[in-house]
Amino acid sequence: MQLSPFTRMSVVALAATMAFAGSVQSSEAAQTKTQAMGVGRAKDIVSTAQSAGDFKTLVTALKKTGLDRTLKGKGPYTVFAPSDAAFAKMPRAQREELLNDKKALPNILKYHVVPKKKYMASDLAERRALPTAEGEFLMLVNKDGITVVDGAIVTKPDINCSNGVIHVIDDVVIPARGK
């Protein structure tokens, strides 16, 4: 079927309009998700994690131990935050035991926190170890743009917060004393 030049121009204009509308919707969706994660409005670490929706287990654990109050404080903090999927990797019995262990849970959570410093991904690339609030060091490996923290991969770096930064990791890291 042969289209007239006018019809072809109309089809091209319609396609361009539809593509533009789709990119605007995608941009708005991305902006909404970014704001929900606390990037646009600079919420504290706990509020950012709650808004993101991928850290229900972590936030529950923080509240159980009272560490949520600390991570709402002035900071700065660098938090390596295991997602719900990271907690789900643990066998259910082990996860339940950990979440109910009043002695081990605070130490394991503190092992995910670097106090007094906001380390962005670019800073992590230059580091080999970081001191944690728990007292031990997290070991870092950086290769081909991927950061590994004690065996956990940073899947989403640099979620900016008013009192620090969150780096999402794909596993729960356990200090040597907690093993």
Buried (B, 14 or more C-beta within 10 A) or exposed (E): EEEEEEEEEEEEEEEEEEEEEEEEEEEEEEEEBBEBBBBEEEBBBBBBBBBBEBBBBBBEBBEBBEBBEBBBBEBBBBBBBBBEEBBEEBEEEEBEEBBEEEEBBBBBBBBBBBBEBBBEBEEBBEBEEBEBBBEBBBBBEBEEEEBBBBEBBBBBBBBBBBBBBBBBBBBBBBBEEBE
